[in-house]
Amino acid sequence: YERYLNNNNAMDFDDLLMETVNLFQKDTITLQKYQDTFKYILVDEYQDTNAAQYAIVKALVNDQKNICVVGDDWQSIYSWRGADFRNILNFERDFPGAIVVKLEQNYRSTSAILEAAHQVITKNIERTDKKLWTDTAAGAPVQVQAVYDEMEEAYMVASRIRAQVAIGARQYGDFAVLYRTNAQSRLVEDALRRNG
């Protein structure tokens, strides 16, 4: 793979990141040029930056320290691809005098969901302190259902929907099934189809 890239004078995404880090470390004139070019830096989803992205951002910040990052260490989901949520935890250390604005009001979830999430996330040792809250009603209690595998999970979802419709509590159009990746839809689709 590496030989193919070299032979074709090509780089993949990781190469682009690492070569930029190397360039900025070795060539102060080029680094200065880009520090002067980018007067303001904004990084969204900062909790999902990896080591190379972190190094590039730190290098680009000039004497003005005009950097703004947006992120939530509680929502870091890309550690499997090298993201390090500690980048956001260390932001105030890396940029002394930074102003931190916590957005703790939630507009999408019920207080029951927020409380359940809070009980789970507060078990993490490395995290920011905050308390999410909402003006919405408490909502139904959160239910946790342990299942053996994805197939059992799909069957459980389908059978719960069927049961709610059977007793007249809901109609099929009242339900939406959410999943993280499209690959998960197949088993759910099959279970729904089998349950009519």
C-alpha positions in Angstrom: 0.0 0.0 0.0 2.7 2.4 1.0 4.7 1.5 -2.1 1.7 2.1 -4.3 1.2 5.5 -2.7 4.8 6.4 -3.3 4.8 5.2 -6.9 1.8 7.3 -7.6 3.0 10.4 -5.7 -0.1 10.1 -3.5 -1.0 10.4 0.2 -3.9 9.1 2.2 -5.6 11.1 4.8 -3.3 10.0 7.6 -0.3 10.9 5.5 -1.7 14.4 4.9 -2.0 14.9 8.7 1.4 13.5 9.6 3.2 15.3 6.8 1.6 18.6 7.9 2.8 17.9 11.5 6.3 17.1 10.2 6.3 20.2 8.0 5.3 22.5 10.8 7.9 21.0 13.1 10.7 21.3 10.6 9.9 24.5 8.7 9.3 27.5 10.9 8.9 29.8 7.8 6.0 27.7 6.4 4.5 27.5 9.9 4.7 31.2 10.3 3.1 31.7 6.9 0.1 29.6 7.9 -0.1 31.2 11.4 -0.4 34.6 9.6 -2.9 33.3 7.1 -5.3 31.9 9.7 -6.0 34.7 12.1 -9.0 32.8 13.7 -9.3 29.1 14.2 -12.5 27.2 15.0 -12.6 23.5 15.6 -15.9 21.7 15.9 -16.3 18.3 17.6 -12.9 18.9 19.4 -13.4 15.8 21.5 -12.9 13.7 18.4 -9.6 15.1 17.4 -6.6 12.7 17.2 -3.0 13.4 18.1 -2.0 14.7 14.6 -5.0 17.0 14.4 -4.3 18.3 17.9 -0.7 19.0 17.0 -1.7 20.9 13.8 -4.2 23.0 15.7 -1.7 23.8 18.5 0.9 24.7 15.9 -1.4 27.0 13.9 -2.5 29.1 16.9 -0.5 32.3 16.7 0.3 34.9 19.4 -3.2 36.3 19.2 -4.6 32.9 20.6 -7.7 33.4 18.5 -9.0 29.9 18.9 -12.5 28.6 19.6 -13.3 25.0 20.0 -16.7 23.3 20.4 -17.1 19.9 21.8 -18.3 17.7 24.6 -16.0 15.1 26.2 -19.1 13.2 27.2 -19.9 12.6 23.5 -16.5 11.3 22.3 -17.2 8.3 20.1 -14.2 8.0 17.8 -11.5 6.5 20.1 -11.4 3.5 17.8 -9.9 5.7 15.0 -7.5 7.5 17.3 -9.5 10.3 18.7 -8.5 11.4 22.2 -11.1 13.1 24.3 -8.3 14.4 26.6 -7.6 17.0 24.0 -10.7 18.9 25.1 -10.0 18.2 28.8 -6.6 19.8 28.4 -7.8 22.8 26.4 -7.6 25.2 29.3 -4.1 24.0 30.2 -3.0 24.3 26.6 -4.5 27.8 26.2 -4.4 29.6 29.6 -7.0 32.3 30.0 -9.5 30.4 27.7 -13.1 31.1 28.5 -15.2 28.0 28.9 -19.0 28.1 28.2 -20.9 25.1 29.3 -24.1 24.4 27.5 -26.0 22.3 30.0 -29.6 22.8 29.0 -30.9 20.0 26.8 -33.8 20.6 24.4 -34.2 17.1 23.0 -34.4 14.7 25.9 -36.6 14.2 28.9 -35.3 14.6 32.4 -35.6 10.8 32.9 -33.2 10.2 30.0 -30.8 12.9 31.1 -30.7 11.5 34.6 -30.1 7.9 33.4 -27.2 9.2 31.2 -25.8 11.3 34.1 -25.8 8.2 36.3 -23.7 6.3 33.7 -21.3 9.1 32.6 -20.4 10.2 36.1 -18.7 6.8 36.7 -16.0 8.0 34.3 -13.0 9.5 36.2 -11.7 11.6 33.3 -14.5 14.0 32.4 -15.7 17.5 32.8 -18.2 18.3 35.6 -21.6 19.4 34.4 -25.2 18.7 35.0 -27.5 18.5 32.0 -31.0 19.7 32.6 -34.2 20.3 30.7 -37.5 22.1 30.9 -39.4 19.2 29.4 -41.5 16.8 31.3 -39.9 13.9 33.2 -41.0 11.4 30.6 -41.3 7.7 30.9 -38.7 5.9 33.0 -35.7 4.6 31.1 -35.8 0.8 30.6 -32.7 -1.2 30.2 -33.0 -4.6 28.4 -30.1 -7.0 28.3 -30.1 -9.2 25.2 -27.8 -12.0 24.0 -27.0 -10.6 20.6 -28.1 -8.3 17.8 -30.7 -10.8 16.6 -32.3 -11.0 20.0 -32.2 -7.2 20.2 -34.0 -6.9 16.8 -36.6 -9.5 17.8 -37.2 -7.7 21.2 -37.8 -4.4 19.4 -40.2 -5.9 16.9 -42.1 -7.8 19.5 -42.5 -4.8 21.8 -43.9 -2.8 18.9 -46.3 -5.6 18.0 -47.4 -5.9 21.6 -48.1 -2.1 21.9 -50.2 -2.2 18.7 -52.0 -5.4 19.8 -53.3 -3.8 23.0 -54.4 -0.7 21.2 -51.9 1.6 23.0 -50.2 2.7 19.8 -50.3 2.5 16.0 -47.4 1.3 13.9 -46.9 4.9 12.6 -46.1 6.0 16.2 -42.8 4.1 16.2 -39.3 4.9 14.8 -36.3 2.7 15.3 -33.0 4.4 15.7 -29.6 2.8 15.2 -26.0 4.0 14.9 -25.0 2.5 11.6 -26.9 1.4 8.5 -25.4 -2.0 8.9 -27.5 -2.5 12.0 -30.8 -2.0 10.0 -30.8 -5.4 8.3 -31.6 -7.5 11.4 -34.2 -5.0 12.6 -35.8 -5.0 9.1 -35.9 -8.8 9.1 -37.5 -8.9 12.6 -40.1 -6.3 11.8 -41.0 -8.2 8.6 -41.3 -11.5 10.5 -43.5 -9.8 13.0 -45.8 -8.4 10.3 
